[in-house]
Amino acid sequence: MEKNQNLNYVSNLILLQSFLKQNNFEYKFVNFNSSPSKLNKPRGWLNFDFSSSSGLDFPICKKIDETKIIKFENLFTESTNGGISLAWMDEETGHPSEKGCRYISEVIFKRLSEG
């Protein structure tokens, strides 16, 4: 069932991507989970990896245009390479704090400005 759910997710993502391209929309997707190309690891859809041979290995997965995805894969990890520090997370809600929201908006604005 998990593979079917992931395949459905990827199929819908590609359908939306195709519609937007076909109709000449400028678009970006924002992804706060794992990259769609990493939907293949055993523990749930948040940790998948299409390049692995142990899960979703469908040709459709190669159709995802990852250049159009603004990724926040390591959002709440202590990281100097794109993750928000745990200090930027609201412990009560598990969502970004005000500082975290500013960081997210700055990253999205920068990516949209780059084209």
Biopython code that builds the backbone (N, CA, C, O; Angstrom):
import numpy as np
from Bio.PDB.StructureBuilder import StructureBuilder

atoms = [
    (1, "MET", "N", (0.823, -1.187, 0.000)),
    (1, "MET", "CA", (0.000, 0.000, 0.000)),
    (1, "MET", "C", (0.874, 1.260, 0.000)),
    (1, "MET", "O", (0.549, 2.241, -0.668)),
    (2, "GLU", "N", (1.971, 1.231, 0.742)),
    (2, "GLU", "CA", (2.846, 2.393, 0.813)),
    (2, "GLU", "C", (3.393, 2.749, -0.567)),
    (2, "GLU", "O", (3.455, 3.924, -0.928)),
    (3, "LYS", "N", (3.789, 1.737, -1.334)),
    (3, "LYS", "CA", (4.300, 2.002, -2.686)),
    (3, "LYS", "C", (3.220, 2.626, -3.551)),
    (3, "LYS", "O", (3.496, 3.536, -4.333)),
    (4, "ASN", "N", (1.989, 2.140, -3.416)),
    (4, "ASN", "CA", (0.893, 2.699, -4.203)),
    (4, "ASN", "C", (0.647, 4.160, -3.841)),
    (4, "ASN", "O", (0.407, 4.984, -4.723)),
    (5, "GLN", "N", (0.704, 4.485, -2.562)),
    (5, "GLN", "CA", (0.512, 5.865, -2.132)),
    (5, "GLN", "C", (1.616, 6.759, -2.676)),
    (5, "GLN", "O", (1.355, 7.878, -3.117)),
    (6, "ASN", "N", (2.836, 6.270, -2.645)),
    (6, "ASN", "CA", (3.955, 7.055, -3.160)),
    (6, "ASN", "C", (3.876, 7.221, -4.671)),
    (6, "ASN", "O", (4.167, 8.293, -5.201)),
    (7, "LEU", "N", (3.483, 6.159, -5.360)),
    (7, "LEU", "CA", (3.323, 6.247, -6.812)),
    (7, "LEU", "C", (2.209, 7.236, -7.152)),
    (7, "LEU", "O", (2.326, 7.994, -8.115)),
    (8, "ASN", "N", (1.136, 7.233, -6.374)),
    (8, "ASN", "CA", (0.041, 8.181, -6.579)),
    (8, "ASN", "C", (0.537, 9.613, -6.356)),
    (8, "ASN", "O", (0.209, 10.513, -7.130)),
    (9, "TYR", "N", (1.323, 9.822, -5.306)),
    (9, "TYR", "CA", (1.898, 11.147, -5.020)),
    (9, "TYR", "C", (2.751, 11.611, -6.195)),
    (9, "TYR", "O", (2.601, 12.739, -6.666)),
    (10, "VAL", "N", (3.633, 10.757, -6.663)),
    (10, "VAL", "CA", (4.524, 11.112, -7.766)),
    (10, "VAL", "C", (3.719, 11.356, -9.038)),
    (10, "VAL", "O", (3.995, 12.304, -9.773)),
    (11, "SER", "N", (2.742, 10.521, -9.301)),
    (11, "SER", "CA", (1.909, 10.684, -10.496)),
    (11, "SER", "C", (1.185, 12.029, -10.472)),
    (11, "SER", "O", (1.143, 12.731, -11.482)),
    (12, "ASN", "N", (0.623, 12.384, -9.332)),
    (12, "ASN", "CA", (-0.065, 13.676, -9.209)),
    (12, "ASN", "C", (0.900, 14.844, -9.358)),
    (12, "ASN", "O", (0.568, 15.855, -9.976)),
    (13, "LEU", "N", (2.080, 14.704, -8.799)),
    (13, "LEU", "CA", (3.098, 15.744, -8.935)),
    (13, "LEU", "C", (3.460, 15.944, -10.408)),
    (13, "LEU", "O", (3.572, 17.077, -10.875)),
    (14, "ILE", "N", (3.641, 14.859, -11.126)),
    (14, "ILE", "CA", (4.011, 14.939, -12.543)),
    (14, "ILE", "C", (2.847, 15.469, -13.382)),
    (14, "ILE", "O", (3.062, 16.229, -14.327)),
    (15, "LEU", "N", (1.627, 15.077, -13.046)),
    (15, "LEU", "CA", (0.464, 15.615, -13.764)),
    (15, "LEU", "C", (0.367, 17.130, -13.588)),
    (15, "LEU", "O", (0.140, 17.855, -14.557)),
    (16, "LEU", "N", (0.538, 17.602, -12.370)),
    (16, "LEU", "CA", (0.494, 19.038, -12.120)),
    (16, "LEU", "C", (1.645, 19.738, -12.835)),
    (16, "LEU", "O", (1.451, 20.780, -13.462)),
    (17, "GLN", "N", (2.827, 19.171, -12.742)),
    (17, "GLN", "CA", (3.994, 19.729, -13.424)),
    (17, "GLN", "C", (3.748, 19.820, -14.933)),
    (17, "GLN", "O", (4.062, 20.834, -15.555)),
    (18, "SER", "N", (3.196, 18.778, -15.507)),
    (18, "SER", "CA", (2.924, 18.758, -16.948)),
    (18, "SER", "C", (1.897, 19.804, -17.342)),
    (18, "SER", "O", (2.050, 20.480, -18.360)),
    (19, "PHE", "N", (0.841, 19.940, -16.532)),
    (19, "PHE", "CA", (-0.183, 20.950, -16.802)),
    (19, "PHE", "C", (0.430, 22.352, -16.779)),
    (19, "PHE", "O", (0.175, 23.161, -17.671)),
    (20, "LEU", "N", (1.222, 22.627, -15.776)),
    (20, "LEU", "CA", (1.827, 23.951, -15.646)),
    (20, "LEU", "C", (2.765, 24.248, -16.813)),
    (20, "LEU", "O", (2.752, 25.355, -17.350)),
    (21, "LYS", "N", (3.568, 23.280, -17.203)),
    (21, "LYS", "CA", (4.479, 23.466, -18.342)),
    (21, "LYS", "C", (3.699, 23.652, -19.638)),
    (21, "LYS", "O", (3.998, 24.551, -20.424)),
    (22, "GLN", "N", (2.704, 22.806, -19.860)),
    (22, "GLN", "CA", (1.905, 22.850, -21.087)),
    (22, "GLN", "C", (1.216, 24.201, -21.269)),
    (22, "GLN", "O", (1.048, 24.679, -22.390)),
    (23, "ASN", "N", (0.824, 24.803, -20.157)),
    (23, "ASN", "CA", (0.112, 26.079, -20.204)),
    (23, "ASN", "C", (1.016, 27.276, -19.939)),
    (23, "ASN", "O", (0.542, 28.374, -19.648)),
    (24, "ASN", "N", (2.315, 27.053, -20.043)),
    (24, "ASN", "CA", (3.333, 28.101, -19.923)),
    (24, "ASN", "C", (3.274, 28.899, -18.623)),
    (24, "ASN", "O", (3.513, 30.107, -18.619)),
    (25, "PHE", "N", (2.957, 28.226, -17.530)),
    (25, "PHE", "CA", (3.000, 28.854, -16.223)),
    (25, "PHE", "C", (4.431, 28.817, -15.705)),
    (25, "PHE", "O", (5.132, 27.816, -15.857)),
    (26, "GLU", "N", (4.853, 29.904, -15.099)),
    (26, "GLU", "CA", (6.099, 29.895, -14.343)),
    (26, "GLU", "C", (5.734, 29.319, -12.977)),
    (26, "GLU", "O", (4.777, 29.780, -12.355)),
    (27, "TYR", "N", (6.459, 28.347, -12.511)),
    (27, "TYR", "CA", (6.091, 27.720, -11.247)),
    (27, "TYR", "C", (7.309, 27.202, -10.502)),
    (27, "TYR", "O", (8.371, 26.973, -11.081)),
    (28, "LYS", "N", (7.125, 27.028, -9.230)),
    (28, "LYS", "CA", (8.053, 26.337, -8.337)),
    (28, "LYS", "C", (7.202, 25.580, -7.335)),
    (28, "LYS", "O", (6.131, 26.045, -6.945)),
    (29, "PHE", "N", (7.669, 24.431, -6.924)),
    (29, "PHE", "CA", (7.052, 23.699, -5.832)),
    (29, "PHE", "C", (7.913, 23.919, -4.599)),
    (29, "PHE", "O", (9.133, 24.036, -4.706)),
    (30, "VAL", "N", (7.294, 23.976, -3.445)),
    (30, "VAL", "CA", (8.028, 24.069, -2.187)),
    (30, "VAL", "C", (7.797, 22.753, -1.473)),
    (30, "VAL", "O", (6.659, 22.329, -1.275)),
    (31, "ASN", "N", (8.898, 22.105, -1.086)),
    (31, "ASN", "CA", (8.815, 20.792, -0.461)),
    (31, "ASN", "C", (9.519, 20.832, 0.886)),
    (31, "ASN", "O", (10.722, 21.081, 0.963)),
    (32, "PHE", "N", (8.759, 20.583, 1.944)),
    (32, "PHE", "CA", (9.318, 20.565, 3.288)),
    (32, "PHE", "C", (9.659, 19.157, 3.741)),
    (32, "PHE", "O", (10.154, 18.965, 4.851)),
    (33, "ASN", "N", (9.399, 18.174, 2.896)),
    (33, "ASN", "CA", (9.722, 16.789, 3.202)),
    (33, "ASN", "C", (10.927, 16.377, 2.374)),
    (33, "ASN", "O", (11.665, 17.230, 1.879)),
    (34, "SER", "N", (11.128, 15.092, 2.222)),
    (34, "SER", "CA", (12.224, 14.624, 1.383)),
    (34, "SER", "C", (11.952, 14.952, -0.064)),
    (34, "SER", "O", (10.805, 15.097, -0.485)),
    (35, "SER", "N", (13.011, 15.064, -0.805)),
    (35, "SER", "CA", (12.902, 15.293, -2.233)),
    (35, "SER", "C", (12.109, 14.170, -2.878)),
    (35, "SER", "O", (12.238, 13.017, -2.466)),
    (36, "PRO", "N", (11.291, 14.476, -3.880)),
    (36, "PRO", "CA", (10.561, 13.405, -4.570)),
    (36, "PRO", "C", (11.486, 12.344, -5.147)),
    (36, "PRO", "O", (11.053, 11.213, -5.367)),
    (37, "SER", "N", (12.738, 12.676, -5.394)),
    (37, "SER", "CA", (13.653, 11.673, -5.936)),
    (37, "SER", "C", (14.214, 10.775, -4.843)),
    (37, "SER", "O", (15.047, 9.911, -5.116)),
    (38, "LYS", "N", (13.765, 10.973, -3.608)),
    (38, "LYS", "CA", (14.239, 10.139, -2.504)),
    (38, "LYS", "C", (13.089, 9.376, -1.872)),
    (38, "LYS", "O", (13.054, 9.194, -0.655)),
    (39, "LEU", "N", (12.162, 8.937, -2.681)),
    (39, "LEU", "CA", (10.988, 8.240, -2.148)),
    (39, "LEU", "C", (11.130, 6.727, -2.198)),
    (39, "LEU", "O", (10.205, 6.047, -2.642)),
    (40, "ASN", "N", (12.235, 6.188, -1.768)),
    (40, "ASN", "CA", (12.419, 4.757, -1.914)),
    (40, "ASN", "C", (12.966, 4.031, -0.706)),
    (40, "ASN", "O", (13.199, 2.825, -0.787)),
    (41, "LYS", "N", (13.175, 4.685, 0.380)),
    (41, "LYS", "CA", (13.708, 4.017, 1.557)),
    (41, "LYS", "C", (12.578, 3.384, 2.342)),
    (41, "LYS", "O", (11.437, 3.835, 2.243)),
    (42, "PRO", "N", (12.859, 2.367, 3.107)),
    (42, "PRO", "CA", (11.808, 1.592, 3.746)),
    (42, "PRO", "C", (10.898, 2.317, 4.728)),
    (42, "PRO", "O", (9.756, 1.882, 4.877)),
    (43, "ARG", "N", (11.303, 3.384, 5.410)),
    (43, "ARG", "CA", (10.492, 3.983, 6.466)),
    (43, "ARG", "C", (9.609, 5.114, 5.984)),
    (43, "ARG", "O", (9.927, 6.274, 6.246)),
    (44, "GLY", "N", (8.558, 4.847, 5.318)),
    (44, "GLY", "CA", (7.572, 5.860, 4.985)),
    (44, "GLY", "C", (7.922, 6.745, 3.811)),
    (44, "GLY", "O", (9.062, 6.772, 3.346)),
    (45, "TRP", "N", (6.922, 7.469, 3.340)),
    (45, "TRP", "CA", (7.089, 8.266, 2.128)),
    (45, "TRP", "C", (7.966, 9.480, 2.325)),
    (45, "TRP", "O", (8.393, 10.080, 1.338)),
    (46, "LEU", "N", (8.253, 9.869, 3.547)),
    (46, "LEU", "CA", (9.103, 11.031, 3.766)),
    (46, "LEU", "C", (10.575, 10.715, 3.524)),
    (46, "LEU", "O", (11.390, 11.631, 3.410)),
    (47, "ASN", "N", (10.924, 9.440, 3.445)),
    (47, "ASN", "CA", (12.331, 9.056, 3.334)),
    (47, "ASN", "C", (12.636, 8.267, 2.068)),
    (47, "ASN", "O", (13.563, 7.456, 2.073)),
    (48, "PHE", "N", (11.913, 8.467, 1.014)),
    (48, "PHE", "CA", (12.091, 7.652, -0.177)),
    (48, "PHE", "C", (13.240, 8.106, -1.055)),
    (48, "PHE", "O", (13.658, 9.262, -0.998)),
    (49, "ASP", "N", (13.747, 7.195, -1.863)),
    (49, "ASP", "CA", (14.856, 7.459, -2.778)),
    (49, "ASP", "C", (14.628, 6.654, -4.056)),
    (49, "ASP", "O", (14.789, 5.433, -4.054)),
    (50, "PHE", "N", (14.258, 7.322, -5.140)),
    (50, "PHE", "CA", (13.952, 6.613, -6.376)),
    (50, "PHE", "C", (15.168, 5.928, -6.981)),
    (50, "PHE", "O", (15.019, 4.989, -7.764)),
    (51, "SER", "N", (16.349, 6.373, -6.638)),
    (51, "SER", "CA", (17.545, 5.793, -7.236)),
    (51, "SER", "C", (17.879, 4.436, -6.624)),
    (51, "SER", "O", (18.685, 3.690, -7.179)),
    (52, "SER", "N", (17.281, 4.117, -5.509)),
    (52, "SER", "CA", (17.542, 2.850, -4.843)),
    (52, "SER", "C", (16.792, 1.733, -5.545)),
    (52, "SER", "O", (15.781, 1.973, -6.205)),
    (53, "SER", "N", (17.278, 0.535, -5.405)),
    (53, "SER", "CA", (16.607, -0.602, -6.038)),
    (53, "SER", "C", (15.629, -1.276, -5.086)),
    (53, "SER", "O", (15.015, -2.279, -5.449)),
    (54, "SER", "N", (15.471, -0.747, -3.877)),
    (54, "SER", "CA", (14.654, -1.431, -2.879)),
    (54, "SER", "C", (13.248, -0.863, -2.727)),
    (54, "SER", "O", (12.573, -1.203, -1.755)),
    (55, "GLY", "N", (12.779, -0.025, -3.628)),
    (55, "GLY", "CA", (11.445, 0.548, -3.455)),
    (55, "GLY", "C", (10.870, 0.956, -4.781)),
    (55, "GLY", "O", (10.839, 0.156, -5.716)),
    (56, "LEU", "N", (10.408, 2.196, -4.884)),
    (56, "LEU", "CA", (9.829, 2.681, -6.125)),
    (56, "LEU", "C", (10.924, 2.840, -7.168)),
    (56, "LEU", "O", (11.817, 3.677, -7.033)),
    (57, "ASP", "N", (10.842, 2.042, -8.182)),
    (57, "ASP", "CA", (11.806, 2.139, -9.271)),
    (57, "ASP", "C", (11.012, 2.178, -10.573)),
    (57, "ASP", "O", (11.184, 1.329, -11.448)),
    (58, "PHE", "N", (10.145, 3.174, -10.682)),
    (58, "PHE", "CA", (9.290, 3.305, -11.845)),
    (58, "PHE", "C", (9.859, 4.368, -12.777)),
    (58, "PHE", "O", (10.359, 5.390, -12.307)),
    (59, "PRO", "N", (9.796, 4.151, -14.073)),
    (59, "PRO", "CA", (10.310, 5.156, -15.018)),
    (59, "PRO", "C", (9.682, 6.530, -14.849)),
    (59, "PRO", "O", (10.330, 7.537, -15.132)),
    (60, "ILE", "N", (8.438, 6.595, -14.396)),
    (60, "ILE", "CA", (7.756, 7.888, -14.233)),
    (60, "ILE", "C", (8.498, 8.798, -13.257)),
    (60, "ILE", "O", (8.419, 10.022, -13.362)),
    (61, "CYS", "N", (9.212, 8.205, -12.318)),
    (61, "CYS", "CA", (9.925, 8.998, -11.307)),
    (61, "CYS", "C", (10.996, 9.879, -11.927)),
    (61, "CYS", "O", (11.352, 10.914, -11.363)),
    (62, "LYS", "N", (11.502, 9.486, -13.060)),
    (62, "LYS", "CA", (12.541, 10.265, -13.734)),
    (62, "LYS", "C", (11.972, 11.513, -14.413)),
    (62, "LYS", "O", (12.729, 12.361, -14.885)),
    (63, "LYS", "N", (10.660, 11.627, -14.463)),
    (63, "LYS", "CA", (9.996, 12.760, -15.114)),
    (63, "LYS", "C", (9.883, 13.986, -14.202)),
    (63, "LYS", "O", (9.501, 15.062, -14.662)),
    (64, "ILE", "N", (10.204, 13.834, -12.942)),
    (64, "ILE", "CA", (10.108, 14.966, -12.013)),
    (64, "ILE", "C", (11.214, 15.963, -12.322)),
    (64, "ILE", "O", (12.390, 15.604, -12.372)),
    (65, "ASP", "N", (10.832, 17.206, -12.525)),
    (65, "ASP", "CA", (11.799, 18.273, -12.773)),
    (65, "ASP", "C", (12.193, 18.876, -11.433)),
    (65, "ASP", "O", (11.544, 19.797, -10.937)),
    (66, "GLU", "N", (13.260, 18.347, -10.858)),
    (66, "GLU", "CA", (13.666, 18.790, -9.520)),
    (66, "GLU", "C", (14.263, 20.193, -9.513)),
    (66, "GLU", "O", (14.467, 20.770, -8.445)),
    (67, "THR", "N", (14.544, 20.745, -10.679)),
    (67, "THR", "CA", (15.032, 22.130, -10.717)),
    (67, "THR", "C", (13.915, 23.101, -10.345)),
    (67, "THR", "O", (14.181, 24.263, -10.036)),
    (68, "LYS", "N", (12.684, 22.636, -10.372)),
    (68, "LYS", "CA", (11.533, 23.470, -10.039)),
    (68, "LYS", "C", (11.085, 23.300, -8.588)),
    (68, "LYS", "O", (10.035, 23.808, -8.196)),
    (69, "ILE", "N", (11.880, 22.588, -7.795)),
    (69, "ILE", "CA", (11.497, 22.322, -6.414)),
    (69, "ILE", "C", (12.417, 23.076, -5.464)),
    (69, "ILE", "O", (13.638, 22.922, -5.501)),
    (70, "ILE", "N", (11.812, 23.887, -4.619)),
    (70, "ILE", "CA", (12.549, 24.556, -3.551)),
    (70, "ILE", "C", (12.500, 23.596, -2.374)),
    (70, "ILE", "O", (11.434, 23.318, -1.827)),
    (71, "LYS", "N", (13.668, 23.093, -1.992)),
    (71, "LYS", "CA", (13.723, 22.011, -1.009)),
    (71, "LYS", "C", (14.124, 22.511, 0.371)),
    (71, "LYS", "O", (14.997, 23.366, 0.520)),
    (72, "PHE", "N", (13.471, 21.963, 1.350)),
    (72, "PHE", "CA", (13.806, 22.179, 2.755)),
    (72, "PHE", "C", (13.881, 20.812, 3.427)),
    (72, "PHE", "O", (13.192, 20.572, 4.419)),
    (73, "GLU", "N", (14.710, 19.918, 2.898)),
    (73, "GLU", "CA", (14.761, 18.542, 3.385)),
    (73, "GLU", "C", (15.222, 18.430, 4.826)),
    (73, "GLU", "O", (14.712, 17.593, 5.571)),
    (74, "ASN", "N", (16.165, 19.244, 5.231)),
    (74, "ASN", "CA", (16.730, 19.158, 6.577)),
    (74, "ASN", "C", (16.330, 20.375, 7.382)),
    (74, "ASN", "O", (17.161, 20.992, 8.049)),
    (75, "LEU", "N", (15.079, 20.710, 7.319)),
    (75, "LEU", "CA", (14.597, 21.972, 7.865)),
    (75, "LEU", "C", (14.931, 22.155, 9.337)),
    (75, "LEU", "O", (15.352, 23.241, 9.737)),
    (76, "PHE", "N", (14.756, 21.142, 10.138)),
    (76, "PHE", "CA", (14.935, 21.303, 11.575)),
    (76, "PHE", "C", (16.135, 20.536, 12.094)),
    (76, "PHE", "O", (16.108, 20.000, 13.202)),
    (77, "THR", "N", (17.187, 20.485, 11.294)),
    (77, "THR", "CA", (18.419, 19.856, 11.754)),
    (77, "THR", "C", (19.453, 20.934, 11.996)),
    (77, "THR", "O", (19.425, 21.994, 11.370)),
    (78, "GLU", "N", (20.351, 20.659, 12.896)),
    (78, "GLU", "CA", (21.458, 21.575, 13.113)),
    (78, "GLU", "C", (22.324, 21.475, 11.869)),
    (78, "GLU", "O", (22.955, 20.445, 11.631)),
    (79, "SER", "N", (22.358, 22.520, 11.086)),
    (79, "SER", "CA", (23.034, 22.429, 9.800)),
    (79, "SER", "C", (23.517, 23.792, 9.357)),
    (79, "SER", "O", (22.873, 24.811, 9.607)),
    (80, "THR", "N", (24.647, 23.796, 8.704)),
    (80, "THR", "CA", (25.132, 25.039, 8.114)),
    (80, "THR", "C", (24.873, 25.047, 6.620)),
    (80, "THR", "O", (25.209, 26.017, 5.941)),
    (81, "ASN", "N", (24.280, 23.981, 6.097)),
    (81, "ASN", "CA", (24.066, 23.904, 4.653)),
    (81, "ASN", "C", (22.585, 23.869, 4.297)),
    (81, "ASN", "O", (22.168, 23.055, 3.473)),
    (82, "GLY", "N", (21.802, 24.721, 4.894)),
    (82, "GLY", "CA", (20.417, 24.845, 4.463)),
    (82, "GLY", "C", (19.372, 24.422, 5.459)),
    (82, "GLY", "O", (18.187, 24.654, 5.222)),
    (83, "GLY", "N", (19.750, 23.812, 6.563)),
    (83, "GLY", "CA", (18.752, 23.415, 7.535)),
    (83, "GLY", "C", (18.525, 24.502, 8.563)),
    (83, "GLY", "O", (19.433, 25.271, 8.876)),
    (84, "ILE", "N", (17.332, 24.565, 9.080)),
    (84, "ILE", "CA", (17.037, 25.505, 10.149)),
    (84, "ILE", "C", (17.462, 24.847, 11.454)),
    (84, "ILE", "O", (17.189, 23.669, 11.681)),
    (85, "SER", "N", (18.115, 25.592, 12.285)),
    (85, "SER", "CA", (18.514, 25.091, 13.586)),
    (85, "SER", "C", (17.267, 24.714, 14.382)),
    (85, "SER", "O", (16.201, 25.300, 14.196)),
    (86, "LEU", "N", (17.408, 23.743, 15.259)),
    (86, "LEU", "CA", (16.291, 23.386, 16.131)),
    (86, "LEU", "C", (15.832, 24.583, 16.954)),
    (86, "LEU", "O", (14.690, 24.631, 17.411)),
    (87, "ALA", "N", (16.719, 25.539, 17.137)),
    (87, "ALA", "CA", (16.347, 26.746, 17.867)),
    (87, "ALA", "C", (15.337, 27.582, 17.089)),
    (87, "ALA", "O", (14.717, 28.481, 17.658)),
    (88, "TRP", "N", (15.161, 27.304, 15.811)),
    (88, "TRP", "CA", (14.227, 28.054, 14.979)),
    (88, "TRP", "C", (12.866, 27.376, 14.905)),
    (88, "TRP", "O", (12.017, 27.758, 14.100)),
    (89, "MET", "N", (12.665, 26.375, 15.742)),
    (89, "MET", "CA", (11.415, 25.625, 15.723)),
    (89, "MET", "C", (10.644, 25.899, 17.006)),
    (89, "MET", "O", (11.228, 25.967, 18.087)),
    (90, "ASP", "N", (9.354, 26.052, 16.884)),
    (90, "ASP", "CA", (8.496, 26.206, 18.043)),
    (90, "ASP", "C", (8.299, 24.823, 18.653)),
    (90, "ASP", "O", (7.696, 23.950, 18.029)),
    (91, "GLU", "N", (8.799, 24.620, 19.856)),
    (91, "GLU", "CA", (8.739, 23.291, 20.478)),
    (91, "GLU", "C", (7.312, 22.827, 20.726)),
    (91, "GLU", "O", (7.030, 21.630, 20.655)),
    (92, "GLU", "N", (6.424, 23.742, 21.012)),
    (92, "GLU", "CA", (5.048, 23.384, 21.324)),
    (92, "GLU", "C", (4.294, 22.872, 20.092)),
    (92, "GLU", "O", (3.540, 21.903, 20.181)),
    (93, "THR", "N", (4.498, 23.519, 18.954)),
    (93, "THR", "CA", (3.738, 23.153, 17.753)),
    (93, "THR", "C", (4.529, 22.279, 16.790)),
    (93, "THR", "O", (3.941, 21.571, 15.973)),
    (94, "GLY", "N", (5.870, 22.322, 16.878)),
    (94, "GLY", "CA", (6.694, 21.589, 15.921)),
    (94, "GLY", "C", (6.813, 22.299, 14.586)),
    (94, "GLY", "O", (7.352, 21.745, 13.628)),
    (95, "HIS", "N", (6.314, 23.515, 14.521)),
    (95, "HIS", "CA", (6.383, 24.310, 13.306)),
    (95, "HIS", "C", (7.484, 25.358, 13.453)),
    (95, "HIS", "O", (7.983, 25.592, 14.553)),
    (96, "PRO", "N", (7.857, 25.984, 12.346)),
    (96, "PRO", "CA", (8.898, 27.013, 12.448)),
    (96, "PRO", "C", (8.474, 28.158, 13.354)),
    (96, "PRO", "O", (7.311, 28.559, 13.386)),
    (97, "SER", "N", (9.445, 28.666, 14.083)),
    (97, "SER", "CA", (9.215, 29.846, 14.907)),
    (97, "SER", "C", (9.196, 31.070, 13.994)),
    (97, "SER", "O", (9.312, 30.939, 12.776)),
    (98, "GLU", "N", (9.052, 32.241, 14.573)),
    (98, "GLU", "CA", (9.085, 33.467, 13.768)),
    (98, "GLU", "C", (10.409, 33.558, 13.003)),
    (98, "GLU", "O", (10.425, 33.908, 11.823)),
    (99, "LYS", "N", (11.504, 33.244, 13.673)),
    (99, "LYS", "CA", (12.824, 33.271, 13.035)),
    (99, "LYS", "C", (12.890, 32.229, 11.904)),
    (99, "LYS", "O", (13.442, 32.497, 10.837)),
    (100, "GLY", "N", (12.331, 31.063, 12.147)),
    (100, "GLY", "CA", (12.307, 30.027, 11.122)),
    (100, "GLY", "C", (11.475, 30.431, 9.917)),
    (100, "GLY", "O", (11.856, 30.164, 8.777)),
    (101, "CYS", "N", (10.346, 31.071, 10.166)),
    (101, "CYS", "CA", (9.489, 31.542, 9.064)),
    (101, "CYS", "C", (10.200, 32.588, 8.224)),
    (101, "CYS", "O", (10.075, 32.607, 7.000)),
    (102, "ARG", "N", (10.941, 33.450, 8.886)),
    (102, "ARG", "CA", (11.719, 34.444, 8.132)),
    (102, "ARG", "C", (12.741, 33.759, 7.234)),
    (102, "ARG", "O", (12.901, 34.117, 6.067)),
    (103, "TYR", "N", (13.429, 32.769, 7.795)),
    (103, "TYR", "CA", (14.419, 32.015, 7.008)),
    (103, "TYR", "C", (13.760, 31.364, 5.784)),
    (103, "TYR", "O", (14.263, 31.475, 4.666)),
    (104, "ILE", "N", (12.650, 30.695, 6.007)),
    (104, "ILE", "CA", (11.940, 30.013, 4.913)),
    (104, "ILE", "C", (11.536, 31.019, 3.844)),
    (104, "ILE", "O", (11.742, 30.777, 2.655)),
    (105, "SER", "N", (10.963, 32.145, 4.257)),
    (105, "SER", "CA", (10.518, 33.140, 3.275)),
    (105, "SER", "C", (11.702, 33.721, 2.511)),
    (105, "SER", "O", (11.585, 34.000, 1.318)),
    (106, "GLU", "N", (12.836, 33.907, 3.175)),
    (106, "GLU", "CA", (14.020, 34.425, 2.486)),
    (106, "GLU", "C", (14.530, 33.435, 1.438)),
    (106, "GLU", "O", (14.894, 33.833, 0.331)),
    (107, "VAL", "N", (14.556, 32.152, 1.783)),
    (107, "VAL", "CA", (15.002, 31.134, 0.826)),
    (107, "VAL", "C", (14.060, 31.082, -0.373)),
    (107, "VAL", "O", (14.514, 31.040, -1.517)),
    (108, "ILE", "N", (12.763, 31.085, -0.121)),
    (108, "ILE", "CA", (11.780, 31.031, -1.214)),
    (108, "ILE", "C", (11.902, 32.289, -2.082)),
    (108, "ILE", "O", (11.913, 32.189, -3.308)),
    (109, "PHE", "N", (11.991, 33.451, -1.471)),
    (109, "PHE", "CA", (12.120, 34.702, -2.227)),
    (109, "PHE", "C", (13.381, 34.676, -3.088)),
    (109, "PHE", "O", (13.352, 35.077, -4.251)),
    (110, "LYS", "N", (14.478, 34.207, -2.520)),
    (110, "LYS", "CA", (15.739, 34.141, -3.274)),
    (110, "LYS", "C", (15.609, 33.222, -4.480)),
    (110, "LYS", "O", (16.033, 33.582, -5.579)),
    (111, "ARG", "N", (15.026, 32.039, -4.291)),
    (111, "ARG", "CA", (14.848, 31.093, -5.401)),
    (111, "ARG", "C", (13.923, 31.646, -6.466)),
    (111, "ARG", "O", (14.173, 31.455, -7.656)),
    (112, "LEU", "N", (12.853, 32.330, -6.064)),
    (112, "LEU", "CA", (11.929, 32.907, -7.037)),
    (112, "LEU", "C", (12.596, 34.052, -7.803)),
    (112, "LEU", "O", (12.331, 34.251, -8.988)),
    (113, "SER", "N", (13.453, 34.791, -7.127)),
    (113, "SER", "CA", (14.164, 35.900, -7.775)),
    (113, "SER", "C", (15.189, 35.386, -8.794)),
    (113, "SER", "O", (15.462, 36.044, -9.798)),
    (114, "GLU", "N", (15.749, 34.211, -8.523)),
    (114, "GLU", "CA", (16.748, 33.631, -9.432)),
    (114, "GLU", "C", (16.109, 33.081, -10.704)),
    (114, "GLU", "O", (16.773, 32.925, -11.729)),
    (115, "GLY", "N", (14.827, 32.793, -10.624)),
    (115, "GLY", "CA", (14.125, 32.287, -11.802)),
    (115, "GLY", "C", (13.986, 30.861, -11.858)),
    (115, "GLY", "O", (13.410, 30.334, -12.810)),
]
sb = StructureBuilder()
sb.init_structure("model")
sb.init_model(0)
sb.init_chain("A")
sb.init_seg("    ")
for serial, (resi, resn, name, xyz) in enumerate(atoms, 1):
    if name == "N":
        sb.init_residue(resn, " ", resi, " ")
    sb.init_atom(name, np.array(xyz, "f"), 0.0, 1.0, " ", f" {name:<3s}", serial, name[0])
structure = sb.get_structure()
